[in-house]
């Protein structure tokens, strides 16, 4: 159970977990640990870009996946103090 909400919100925590694991997990683990996870399922409706990212990758809709990946960069990666490039 995640309880460090003074550091980061639960939704942001799940978003970071999804972003960091989407491209490294094998397909079976992607389904089991992200797509079918109750913790992730409860938050994904509030994070539509991440839901599209996961679903398009898992369903092999790669053209849509790369469009969503570009959106992810603009909406999550660049504005994030944790995920943006550090200088």
ABEGO torsion letter per residue (X at the ends): XBABAAABBAAAAAAAAAAAAAAABBAAAAAAAAAABAAAAAAAAABAAAAAAAAAAAAGBAAAAAAAAAAAAAAAAAABAAABBBX
